[in-house]
């Protein structure tokens, strides 16, 4: 049982999953932010692998990725940073990025390295279900890694069931059909989508992402899933120029609704 499995075995609701881009705001901040997130009360962390040609990322995450690449962030450096921070934290860590990055690194080599440094799961939005099932499922499962596939309001019931079959860890519920970082409250149309998915007999926990940005939207999402994912809003908080540990603590406290420290 890896750390993802343990998390969902012991906590079924109000799970806070925070995304940030590795190597942002500064290349050496990755480990600091991971430790600060765990201390502040995050349950799960998605580490973004910065990439030159993102597909689903909105402007905030794109800009953080560009800055991280300019800072000198690479996959080998990211793996080194994860390995170093694993001596200080046991929080589940999931890598999120694009399959082209995995292919360039070498698929088996990438999976082996994830296991060696303490990564618990993967999110690769551009990896087709068919390709995964035919060529990579056995490799990922043998490595003991989780993998999360995405569903959207347009995903058919048949495909949702297939996503549930292939996912290990959790299903990533995209709240709306847009890029990351969309602002505004959760609409009635989105709530109907959440309710539709809730009625399906799915085996995996579900986390809602895209457009979750504050305490109100986090609480609403948690009523319809096991938790929620926040990325762009956290990256904006990191960009405000405060010391990263303080910015992280204040942000998590605001999402949890417990106020901001002095």
C-alpha positions in Angstrom: 0.0 0.0 0.0 1.6 3.3 -1.1 1.1 6.7 0.5 -1.9 7.5 -1.8 -3.7 4.3 -0.8 -3.0 5.0 2.9 -4.4 8.5 2.5 -7.7 7.4 1.0 -8.0 4.5 3.4 -7.8 6.8 6.4 -9.5 9.9 5.1 -12.6 9.9 2.8 -13.6 13.6 2.8 -12.3 17.2 2.8 -9.0 16.1 1.1 -7.0 19.1 0.1 -4.7 18.4 -2.9 -2.4 21.3 -3.8 -0.7 21.7 -7.1 2.4 23.8 -7.7 5.1 23.9 -10.4 8.4 22.4 -9.3 11.2 25.0 -9.4 8.8 28.0 -8.9 9.1 30.7 -7.7 12.8 29.8 -7.3 14.5 26.6 -8.4 15.4 25.7 -4.8 11.9 26.3 -3.4 10.4 22.9 -4.3 11.4 21.1 -1.1 10.6 24.2 1.1 7.0 24.3 -0.3 6.4 20.6 0.0 7.4 20.7 3.7 5.4 23.9 4.3 2.3 22.4 2.6 2.4 19.3 4.8 2.9 21.4 8.0 0.0 23.7 7.0 -2.4 20.8 6.6 -2.5 19.8 2.9 -3.2 16.1 2.4 -1.7 15.5 -1.0 0.7 17.4 -3.3 0.8 17.5 -7.1 4.2 18.5 -8.4 4.0 20.0 -11.8 6.8 19.0 -14.2 7.4 22.3 -16.1 7.0 21.8 -19.8 7.5 24.1 -22.8 4.3 23.1 -24.6 1.5 22.6 -22.1 -2.0 21.6 -23.3 -4.4 22.1 -20.4 -2.7 24.8 -18.4 -4.1 28.3 -18.0 -1.9 31.4 -18.1 -0.9 31.3 -14.4 0.5 27.7 -14.5 2.0 28.3 -18.0 3.9 31.4 -16.6 5.1 29.5 -13.6 6.3 26.7 -15.9 8.2 29.1 -18.1 9.8 30.7 -15.0 10.7 27.3 -13.6 12.4 26.3 -16.9 14.3 29.6 -16.9 15.3 28.9 -13.3 17.0 25.7 -14.6 14.4 23.1 -13.5 14.8 19.7 -15.2 13.4 16.3 -14.6 16.7 15.0 -13.2 16.8 18.0 -10.8 13.2 17.5 -9.8 13.9 13.8 -8.9 16.9 14.9 -6.9 14.8 17.4 -5.0 12.1 14.8 -4.3 14.6 12.4 -3.0 16.1 15.0 -0.7 12.7 16.0 0.7 11.6 12.4 1.2 13.9 12.3 4.2 11.8 15.0 5.9 8.2 14.3 4.8 5.8 11.4 4.2 3.1 13.3 2.4 1.8 11.7 -0.8 3.5 13.2 -3.9 2.0 12.9 -7.4 3.8 14.1 -10.6 1.7 15.9 -13.1 2.8 16.7 -16.6 2.8 15.4 -20.1 3.5 12.1 -21.6 6.1 13.5 -24.0 8.3 14.3 -21.0 8.0 10.6 -19.9 8.9 9.4 -23.4 11.9 11.6 -23.7 13.2 10.4 -20.3 12.4 6.8 -21.2 9.2 5.2 -19.9 10.7 2.4 -17.8 13.5 4.6 -16.6 11.0 7.3 -15.6 8.9 4.8 -13.6 11.9 3.3 -11.9 13.1 6.7 -10.9 9.7 7.7 -9.5 9.8 4.6 -7.3 13.4 5.2 -6.2 12.8 8.8 -5.1 9.4 8.3 -3.4 6.8 9.5 -6.0 3.4 7.9 -5.3 1.4 8.6 -8.4 1.1 10.2 -11.9 -1.3 12.4 -13.8 -0.6 12.6 -17.5 -3.6 14.3 -19.2 -2.4 13.6 -22.7 -1.9 9.9 -22.3 -4.8 8.2 -24.1 -6.7 5.4 -22.2 -6.1 3.0 -25.0 -2.4 3.6 -25.2 -2.1 3.3 -21.5 -4.1 0.0 -21.3 -2.2 -1.5 -24.2 1.4 -0.5 -23.5 1.9 1.0 -20.0 -0.7 -0.3 -17.5 1.3 -3.4 -16.6 4.5 -1.3 -16.2 2.8 1.3 -13.9 1.0 -1.3 -11.8 4.2 -3.4 -11.4 5.9 -0.3 -10.1 3.2 0.2 -7.5 2.4 3.7 -8.7 -1.0 5.3 -8.7 -2.3 6.9 -11.9 -5.2 9.3 -12.2 -7.2 9.9 -15.4 -9.4 12.9 -16.0 -13.1 13.2 -16.6 -15.0 16.3 -17.6 -18.7 17.3 -17.8 -18.7 16.0 -21.4 -17.3 12.5 -20.5 -19.8 9.8 -21.2 -20.9 7.3 -18.5 -19.2 4.5 -20.5 -15.9 6.4 -20.5 -16.2 7.3 -16.9 -16.5 3.7 -16.0 -13.4 2.9 -18.1 -11.5 5.7 -16.3 -12.5 4.2 -13.0 -11.3 0.8 -14.2 -7.8 2.1 -15.2 -7.2 4.7 -12.5 -5.3 3.7 -9.4 -5.5 6.2 -6.5 -8.2 8.7 -7.5 -10.2 10.1 -10.4 -9.5 13.7 -11.4 -12.8 15.4 -12.0 -12.3 18.4 -14.1 -15.0 20.8 -12.9 -15.5 22.6 -16.2 -14.5 22.4 -19.9 -11.7 24.9 -19.8 -8.1 25.4 -19.0 -6.9 25.6 -15.4 -7.3 28.8 -13.4 -10.9 29.7 -14.3 -12.4 32.0 -11.7 -15.9 32.3 -10.4 -18.3 30.2 -8.3 -19.5 26.7 -9.0 -22.6 26.8 -11.3 -25.8 24.8 -11.2 -24.7 23.1 -14.4 -21.5 21.9 -12.7 -23.4 20.7 -9.6 -25.6 18.6 -11.9 -22.4 17.1 -13.4 -21.1 16.4 -9.9 -24.4 14.7 -8.9 -24.4 12.6 -12.1 -21.0 11.2 -11.3 -21.9 10.7 -7.7 -24.7 8.3 -8.8 -22.3 6.0 -10.6 -20.9 3.0 -8.7 -17.2 4.0 -8.9 -14.5 2.3 -6.9 -12.0 5.1 -6.9 -12.1 8.3 -4.7 -12.8 11.5 -6.7 -11.1 14.9 -6.4 -12.5 17.9 -8.2 -10.1 20.4 -9.9 -10.1 23.3 -12.3 -11.7 26.5 -10.9 -11.4 25.6 -7.2 -9.7 28.7 -5.7 -11.0 29.6 -2.3 -12.7 28.3 0.9 -16.2 28.5 -0.6 -15.4 26.6 -3.8 -13.4 24.1 -1.8 -16.2 23.4 0.6 -18.7 23.1 -2.2 -16.5 20.6 -4.2 -16.0 18.5 -1.0 -19.8 18.0 -0.7 -19.8 16.2 -4.0 -16.4 14.4 -4.0 -13.7 13.2 -1.6 -11.9 16.5 -1.9 -10.6 19.1 -4.2 -7.5 20.2 -6.1 -6.2 23.8 -6.1 -3.4 24.9 -8.3 -3.6 28.3 -10.0 -4.8 30.2 -6.9 -1.9 28.8 -4.9 0.7 29.7 -7.6 -0.8 33.3 -7.5 -0.3 33.3 -3.8 3.4 32.3 -4.2 3.9 35.0 -6.8 2.9 37.8 -4.4 6.5 38.0 -3.2 6.1 36.8 0.4 8.5 34.3 1.8 7.3 30.9 0.4 6.7 29.2 3.8 4.6 32.0 5.1 2.7 32.3 1.8 2.0 28.6 1.9 0.8 28.6 5.4 -1.5 31.5 4.9 -3.0 30.0 1.7 -3.8 26.6 3.2 -5.3 28.2 6.3 -7.5 30.4 4.1 -8.7 27.4 2.1 -9.4 25.4 5.3 -11.3 28.5 6.7 -9.2 28.9 9.8 -7.9 32.4 9.2 -4.5 33.7 8.3 -1.6 33.8 10.8 -0.2 37.2 11.9 
